[in-house]
Amino acid sequence: MTNIRLAETSDASQIAELLAELGYVASPALVISKITVLAGSPNDLVLVAENESVIAGVISLHVTELFHTAGRIGRITALVIASDKRGEGVGKLLVEAADAFFRSTGCVRAEVTSGDHRPEAHMFYQAQGYLPDERRFMKRYG
């Protein structure tokens, strides 16, 4: 049975391995620092899906105020499911937990960014109720 719970610093090695599956370079030390910083923020949440002491997925969430209108917006900043667990409902459970957090913090909508090279992720997000919307512009610093 899959259990959704708060990420702990002791999960760092498994989370770093999950991030590596999508090509992200994050050492366990970096993951520990991120979990520690985000745990102190009421606007951030990091959850893991655990099955028999194995981390099957991780999601990080951020909530921010909307300036131009009432309410807040929730953002999925990362979602990774272990390649051998995809299609088993783990991602759905994590997104449902994200939706509950966003609603409980006054969000009027939620968003997620997914690269053009991840069409399977796009289909997954659409199945969870996320729809393509607008266009994003980005400027990198370094």
Summary of the structure (lengths in Angstrom):
residues: 142
radius of gyration: 15.0
end to end distance: 42.3
largest distance: 44.8
contacts: 361
relative contact order: 0.15
helix: 37%
strand: 28%
